[in-house]
Amino acid sequence: MKTGFCFSLALLAMALLSNPVRAQDAAAGKIVFAQCAACHSLDGSNGVGPSLRGIEGRKAGSFQGFHYSRALKATHYAWDAATLDAYIADPQAAIPGNVMPFSGIADKQQRDDLVAFLLTLK
């Protein structure tokens, strides 16, 4: 019994060591951004959604020339890694009443990568 437990523990340790948690990857995030590109630009121009260039530190609902929902304009925070992650995970839960027609990205690694990419856009 003791030998079986030790063997199981060794297998678990090997699995954990062979699959380390991957850090945020902005290059992978650029690929994930393809889901966003139909509505959001990176060049400073507005489309269906506001441009995401320079999003870090920007007050939510404040990009010039874009017509935001009341819900988004009423938020009182600036975009950072935590607020972007929450919004990308589930936009309606993060800011109830916003009108972005996107259900979110459930995969945490994809969100982490996408946020890393978005934070490079100066």
N, C-alpha and C positions, 0 to 999 in steps of 0.2 A: 504494500500500500504506500509506504513511504517513498519507494523508488518511483512509482507511478506519479506521485505528486511532484517530485523533483523534476521528472521528465516533462510534465505539463508546464511547470514553472519555467523551465529552460526554453521550451517552445514559445511560450508567451514572451519571454525576454527577447528571443531572436526575432519574433514578429515585430515587436516594438522598435527594436534597433534597426531593422531593415526598412521600416516605413516611418522615418522621422517626420514630425510635423513640418510642413513646408512653410517657409517664410513668405511674406507678401512679395509678389512678383509683378512689377509695373508692366513688363513686357507681356506677360500673360493677361494682365488687366486690359491692355490695349486690344487684345483679341476679344475679351468679354465685352468690351465697349461696342462691338459690332451690333449688339442688341439695342444699344442706345442711339446709334448713329442715324437711324431713320428720322429721329426727332430732334436730336441735340447736335450742334456743331462744336468744333474745337477752335474755330477761327475767329470767334467774337461776334458772329452773326446769329440772329435768332431765326428759328424755323418754327416747327410745330411746338417745340420746347425751347427754352432759353439756351444760349451758348453755355458750355461748361468750362470754357477757358477762364482761368483765374478764380475758380470756385472756392478754393480754400480761403477761409476767413470772410467770405462774402455773406452779408445778412441774407437769410432765406427770403425769397420773393422780392429781390431788389435789383435784378439785372435790368439795366436801362433798355427801354423799348419793348419789353415783353409784358403781355397782359396776364398777370397771375390771378389765381383764385383768391377769394377773400381769406380762405383758410391759410394759404401759404403766406400771404401778406401779413397775416396776424401773428405769425410765429415771431419769437423774440430771440432767436439764436442765429449764430453764424455757422456756416458749413465747416465742419472739421471731420476727422476720421470717424468719430463716434456717431455724429448726426448723419453723415452720409451712409454709414453702414446700416443704421436703423431704417433710414428712408429707402434705401435700395432693397433691404430685406422685405419690407412690406409698407409701401408708400401710404396706404390708407390707414394703417395702424399708427404709423409714425406721425402723420398729420391728417387727422380725420377731416374729410370734406375737401381735400385737394382733388384736382380733376385730372391728374396724370393717369392716362389709361394704360397702366402697367401693373401687373400683379406682383412683381418683385422677383428677386433671385434668392432662392432658398439655400443654395450651396454657400457655406461660409467661406470656403477658400476662394471661390470665384468672386464673392463680394470683397474679400480682403485684397485680392489682386486688382479688382476694378477701382477700389478706393485708392490704392497705391498709385495706380495710373492717373486717376483724376487729380491727385495732389501734386503731380508733376506738371500740370498744365498752368503755367504762369502767364 
